[in-house]
Amino acid sequence: MKAGVVYAKNDIRYDDIEKPSAGPGKVLIKVKYTGICGSDVPRVNADACHFFPNVLGHEFSGTIEEIGDGVTSLKPGDRVAGVPLVPCMKCEDCQKGNYSLCKHYSFIGSREYGSFAQYVVVPEKNAVKFEDEVSFEQGAFFEPATVALHGLQRCDYTGGKTVAILGGGTIGMLTMQWAKIFGAAKVVVFDIAKERLDLGMRLGADAVINTLEEDYIEQAMSLTDGKGYDYVYETAGNTITMKMAFQLAANKAEVCFIGTPTRELSFTVSEWENMNRKEFKLTGSWMSYSAPFPGKEWELTAHYFKTGQLKFDDSFIYKKLGLSQIAEGFELFKTPGAVKGKILIDSES
């Protein structure tokens, strides 16, 4: 079969490799789409790849081609989204259902061959079925959608309260929608790009705020009668928005950092004192799993994509490229700010 094979830093090639087969308890998926994740970029363009040669790709959709012995929940032809984490299921964290925290995990598309290929093999539980109403493009967005939902639920989230979403990228837009689905009284999206703020309104935000405007804090607080936000979700991993979260939090708020920081972060005494004085709770979020594996995050994503309540916008996709063009996709990331959305790799072209 054909695959996008990483041989070294800055060396990913469209190449021939052996087609895998479904062993016991596993399924062979004919891949349709795979999104290039931000975590894939340093594995090709920097030094983060675990080994060479390697086949990356973990945000994917496709159809079941073949099932191995013992597989009962799936059949050839089923439309599925890929679940990339392969937890050990034996360690203390796994026994508690905290699969994201497993220390002995494998991961499809980094620690074992992934979906930048025509076919990929995964354990039975790592393929989540979705209905015909859900497109294969949406199927490739299951993983980011579940990351957003897991982040939402890292707080003791209840409806009827105010929510701030810091960062209007894909994860931010999905987190905003989950907050609305589960009954937020008001959700406000914060970003610096007009097109992202416009998208937020199209997808159901109650208000949007451009943080380049000098009085954005005053605007934000006025929307909560000066109280601040009951829940604050930082989705950009940006120093500015991480500090902003402390400003926007209400007394006794809950704050979750979903975004992954890329730089050292420090707070002044007065910035940090926000947490003491407001007594808000601060937590983080990592991946997207719960018990029973892979968890309600994946089940609910399949359901709400099907009903249309979790909306999918074409602007989520920046570009579609054939598998044979995969090197071009990673080249685009070498120009800062050039990629405005998800690049989907089509394994059938």
N, C-alpha and C positions, 0 to 999 in steps of 0.2 A: 504494500500500500504506500501511498504518498504521505509525507509528514513534514512539518517544519521542525527541523532538527538543529539544536544548538550545539555547536562543536567547540566554541570558545567565545570569549568576550567579543562582541560585535560580529559574530559569525553564526548566523542562523540561515539554514539552507532548506530549500524545497527538495526533498530527497526520498529515495526508496528505502523502506525498512520492512521488516517482517510483519505481516498482519497477525495480530494476536487472535486467540480463540478463547471462548468462555470455558473456564474450568469449573469445578464443583462450587456451587454457591455464588457464581458470578454470571454477569451478562456481558455480551458484546454489543456495544452501541455503535450504530452508523451515525457519525457526527454530522449535524447540519451547521450550526453556528457556534462559534466560541468568541467571547469578548476578550480583548486584551486588557487585563487588569493592571492597575498601577504597580502591583507587586511583581508582575512579569517583566516590566521594563528594566529594572536593575539586574535582572537575571540574564538579560541579553546585552544591554548597553553598558553594564558595569560588571561587578565581580560577585554577584549574589547567587549565581547558579550553584546548586549543590554538587553536581557532577557533570561530566561530559562523556559521550554525547547524551543529550537529554531532550525530551519532548515536553514542552510546557503546555499550559492551557487548562483552566479549571472552571470557567464560567460557560457552561455549554449545554446545548440541547441536541436532540437527535431521536432516532427510533431504534427500538430493540431489534437487533439482527439475529441474535442467537442466545439461547439460555443454557446454562450449565446444569449438571445434575443437582437436584434438590431445590431448584428455584421454583417457587409456586405463585408468587405475587405478580409476575410479569410474563408477557408472552411476546413472540416476534410481532413487530408492527406497532407495539405500544409507543406512544410519544412520551419522551421523558426528558427531565432536566437532571443534570449531573450534580451530585453532592460530593465535593472534593475531599473532605476530611475522612480519614480512615483511622478511627481511634482504636487503641489496643483492647478496650472493653474489660481490662483486668485490673488496672491501677486504681488507687483510691478515688481519684477524681472521676474516672469513668464509672466506677461503682456508685458514685453519688449523682451521676447524670450530667456531670460537668465536662462534657466531652471536649469542649474548646480548650480546656486546661490540661488535657492529657500530655504527659511528658514523653510518651513512647509511640506517638502517632505516626502514621504515614500520611501523605497528601498527594492526591492525584494532580499531576501537572507541576510538581516541583520535586518531590521525593520519589515519585514513580511516574512513568510515562503518562502524559495527559492527552488533551483533546485537540491540540494543533495537529490533527491527523485525520485520516478518513475514518478510522475506527479507534475505539478505546474500550478497554475492559475495566469494569468496576464491580465491587461486591453488590449483591442484590439490593441491599438497603441504600446503596449510594445512587440509585436511580429512582427519581420521584416521578410518578406518572402524572401527566396533565391531559386535559380533555381537548377535543378538536377546536373548541372556541378560543383556545390559547394558541397564539402563533409561536413558531420556532424562535422568532426574535425575542418574544417575551420569555420563552424558555431559557434563553441565554442570560436573562436578567434575574432568574430566580435567586442566584447566589447573592447579588447586591441587595435584592429586595428582602431576603432573609436577614442579612446583616443589619439593615435598617430596623426591621421589626425586633430583632434581638436587642438592639440598642435601646429602642423605645421601652422594652420591658425590663431592662436593667434597673430602671426606676420603678418604684411602686406606683405604676401609672394607673390613674383612674380618670374617667371622663369628667366633663363639666368644669375644667380648669384651663388656664392660659398656658400656651406653649410657644417657645421661641426656637426657631431652627436657624442655626448659624452656619451658613454655607448653602448655596443653591445648586450644588452639583447633583449628580444622580442619587447619591445616598441621601442628601438633604431633601430632595424632592420626594423620595420614597418614604423617608421618616415623617415628613409633613403629612403625607397621605395616610400613613398608618395612624398618626395622631388624630386625624379627622375621622377615620373609620371607627376608631374606638372612643369617639364621643367628646373630643376637645371642644371647649366653649369658644376658643379663639386661638388660631395658629398664625403666627407671623414669621415670614421668611426674611432673613437678612443676607444681603450680598452686595457686591459692587458692580455687577454687570446687569444692565437693563434687560437684556434678553432672558437672563435667568429669573429676574424678578417678574417679568411678563409671563414666563412659563409657570412660575409659582401661582400666579393668579388664575391662569388657565386650568391648573390642576386642582384648584380648590382652596388655596390659602385665603384667609380672611383679610390679610393685609401684607404688604411687603415694604421693606425699608432699605434704601440705598445707604450703606454705611460710609460712603464718600461725602455725604452731606454733613455739614458742620454740626447741625442740631439733631443728628440721628438718635442720640440717647434721649433727648427730650421727646422726640416723636414716639420712640418705643415706649417710654414710660407713660405717655399720655394715653396709649391704647390699653393700659391696665389701671387707669385712674391713679397712677403714681406708685402702685404697689410693687411692680416688677412681675416677673413671670414665674408661675408655679413649677414649670418644667423647662429646662434649657438643654437643648441637644446641640453639641458642637460637632459638626460633620466634616470640617475642612482640614483639621490638623494644622491650623495656622496659628502662629503665636498671637496675632491680633484678636482672632475670634475666641481663642482660649481665655484670654484675659477679659474679653467682652462678656463672656458667660458669667463671670463673677460680678460684673456691674449690673447685668440685667436680672439676675436672680432675685426673687422675692424673699422675704423672711420665711424661713422653714421650707424653702424650695428644694428641688432635687435637680442636680446637674449631672449630665452624662457626657463624657468625651468619647464619641464614636470615631472621629477622625484620628488618623495616625500622624503624630508629629514627626517632622523631618529635621528639626533644629533644636538646639538647646533652648530651654525655656526657663525664665526666671521672673519672679514677681517682686514688686516693691512691697514694703511692709504694709502700706495703706491698701494696695491691691489685694494682698493676701488676707488682710484683716476683714475684708468683706465676708469671708466664710465664717470667721469667728462672730462677728457682729450680727449677721443674718441667720447664723446657725443652719445654713443649708447643707445638704448632703451631696458629696461629690463622689462619683464612681466612673469607671471606665467600661468599655464593651469590647469583646474580642470574639470575632467570628459569629456563628449563628446557629447554635445547636442546643437542644434540650432533650429530655427523656420523654417517651421512648425515641431513640435515635431514628432519623435525624432531628425530629422534634416538630412541635406545633408551628414553628416559624415556616417550615417548608410546606406543611399541610395547609396553612392559612394563605400562603402565597399562591398555591395552586387554586384555592377556592376563590380568592378575591380577584385574581387575574381573570378567572372564568366569568365571574359576575360582572366584571367591568368596574367595580368599586375601586380597585387599585388600578389607576389609569396608567396607560403606556403612551408616551408621546414620541412621535417620530424623531423629535430633536434630541432624544436620548442617544440616538445613533449618529455619530459624526460621519462615518464612512464605512462602507462594506468593501472588503477586499477578498479575492479568492485566496485559497491556501497557497497557490503558487506565488502570490504577491506578499507573503508574510514578512519578508525582509523589509519591504517598502513600508509596511505598517510600523515596524519598530524604528525605522529611520525618521518617521514623522515626529516621534517623541524627542528627537535630539534638538528640535527647535522649541524653546520654551514658549508655552502658550499656544502652540500651533494646533494641538488636538483639543477640540471643544466638544467633548462627548465621547461615547464609546466607539471604538473601532471593532467591528465584527468581522471575524474571519469565516468565510464560507468554505467548508471542507468539500463541497460538491463542485467547486469551480477553481 
